[in-house]
Amino acid sequence: MLQFFRNGLTSYFATALLGLLIASFALWGIGGDILGGAGSKVAEIGDDKLTLNEYAREFQNKFSEIQQQSNGEVTREMVIDQGLSRKWVTDLVQSKAFAHAAHSLGIRVTDAQLREFIISVESFQDTLGEFSIATFESLAGYRGYTSGEFEEILRKDLERQYLMASLISAVTVPDAVEKSFIKFLREERTAEILTIPAFSIANVPEPSEADLKQYYDRNRANYMAPEYRDIRFITLSIKDFVGDITVTDAEIDDAMGAAAKASVENEKRDFEQLLFDDKEAADKAYADLKAGKTFDEIIAATGSTIEDATVVGNTHEDALDSYGSEAADNIFSANQGTYTAPVETDFGWRIFNITKVSAPTATKADLRQEAEEHLKTEKAIDLLYTKSELINDELAAGGSLSDIAANLNLKLNVALNIDAKGYNSKGDLLPNIPSDPIFLASAFETLEGDEPLLEEMGDGEYFLVVVDNITEVALRPFEEVKTSVHDMWMADTRKKLAREQANEILTKAQDGEPLADLSAKDGSMGYTSVTLARNDQTGKVTRALHDSIFQLDIGRARIMPAADGNGFVIVKLVSRNHPDTPMPPAQSAQLKQLLAQEYQQRILSNYWRYLETSLPVIINERAVNAVHNQLDSREQ
């Protein structure tokens, strides 16, 4: 039995099979009838209890793990609001309930069994796979326990696991259940599908003016004009200034030096290396190389291989990180086909044989252009910053947007009748509106008469905006939208007629007339017949249509909206088939495992329900909230 747990538990903190089962049946929840008063305890489990300190310690441990995983983005409030803390309470209560039941039934773990289990747990072992008392005590302390307390927790956990194993280890899936489930999964169905497109329905009578106005009044929400605004704005970006900036040849030459250095730093080299424990051995190998021995011969003599000695695609920075500055400089100063003198590194003495030099691809012209563009960008950034400071000075002095544009030689832009998405009242997207959503969001949060503020967009761009006029949301006049009203009236009427036609066909199909015969009477309708498996992955039909086919009885039909919104679909089930071919062994084994797990989950869930009422289990919600409040006050 103990071996069963050792094989299933890679560490105390890993989730084993039984742990998964507990998590599964924990989702069934705790009945509302057990939520009552329990004094100052978080929960009572028979004559056992879950104390405030126990829950607080578990909460802090779980919360710390989540914060580490989320880089601190998850807050305590989020954990509580999302129900995670409630699950932690449930897990603790269920664990204690099963441990209590195990102890009551006389299940015990001896000291020898506990010791054997502890030394076998990987989390308590050192890098050599040996049990480490220091690691054990460290993990216990991390979770807020002494080593003795931690041992007793593990003892109760093992007793609990023994009980659970006794409940579920002998569970088997009856052959009849497996066969029935396989039959269900492998069922195939053949259905007729008839489509009635609404857009192709002809001879729709033209609506009268009264019809259109009535439709317009019933659907006023579809014809509301959005809020429009008249705005003026100034934008500043680096690209606005780059074109007007000039740089001297001397400045470019200086910048090219830095660019050339950066280019050289991007050079890559392939090399082979020899590693020796001391300088004497390295000097001897170096002398052998000078005497005519090949690098490959020396590599073989050291007991290494060419593959192990080869390094590919190293930059100067890579070599610096791996071998140190002296070795990196030697590697990148040597020519291709030559080797370096012995050089001392952190792990011994090395000789490097340079096998390939991948020179930078940038030409002198490329470097000059890159240097010039970099200089202009740098100066544009400086000018942008200077302009922004001058704008702030103008704003502080009470300058208007027009004054700022004139005084600082900036372009003043105007946009009339613009909506919150950047379109005007004619539906045209205005071309001069910044694409950054921050701009329009600010323009539609600003009120008429508000003083402009210098605001920043992405990529170091700035803007100022003022609102001159606001046209509130309003119903568009009937004459303005009459064409749209007419088109929508026609579309809805076609849809209504299509539905009436579908109802008539459905009645005939339910009376036994094949859809193929019904579709032949109208060339505008589409007809097909499909045969699908329950787990069909071919995508022959939509998921909704597939589900309908496997919900119908033979000979029955139903109407569904077309997936593309064009009319309706009638689906009729023609036949069902159960293939005789056996399920592949791998799939059959997987199915048996899933069914066994389902049985095990139900057994554990039902046993938990029994423990809830027989012990009984009582959770004190006020105590749970008190723990949360106390932890929150400590953090503050």
Buried (B, 14 or more C-beta within 10 A) or exposed (E): EBEBBEEBBEEBEEEBBBBEBBBBBBEBEBEEEBEEEBEEBBBBBBEBBBBBEBBBBBBBEBBEEBBEEEEEEBBBEEBBEEEBBBBBBBBBBBBBBBBBBBBEEEBEBEEEBBEBBBBBBEBBBEEEEEBBEEBBBEBBEEBBBEEEEBBEBBBBBBBBBBBBBEBBEEBEBEEEBBEEBBEEEBBBBBBBBBBBBBBBBEEEEEBEEEBBBBBBEEEEEEBEBBBBBBBBBBBBBBEBBBEEBEBEEEBBEEBBEEBBEEBEEBBBBBBBBBBBEEEEBBBEBBEBBEEEEEBEEBBEEBEBEEEEBBBEEBBBEBBBEBBBEEBBBBBBEBEBEEBBEBBBBEEBBBBBBBBEBBEBEBEEEEBBBBBBEBBBBBBBBEBBEEBBEBBEEBBEEEBBBEEBBEEBEBEEBEBBBBBBEBBBBEEEEBEEBBEBEBBBEBBBEBEEEEEBBBBEBEEBBBBBBBBBEBBEEEBBEBEEBBEEBBEBBBBEBBBEBBBEBBEEBBEBBEEEEBBEEBBEEEEBBBBBEBBBBEEBEEEEBBEEBBEBBBEBEEEEBBBBBBEEEBBBBBBBBBEEEEEEEEBEEEEEEEBBEEBBBBBBBBBBBEBBBEBBEEBBBBBBBEBBEBBBEEBEEEEE
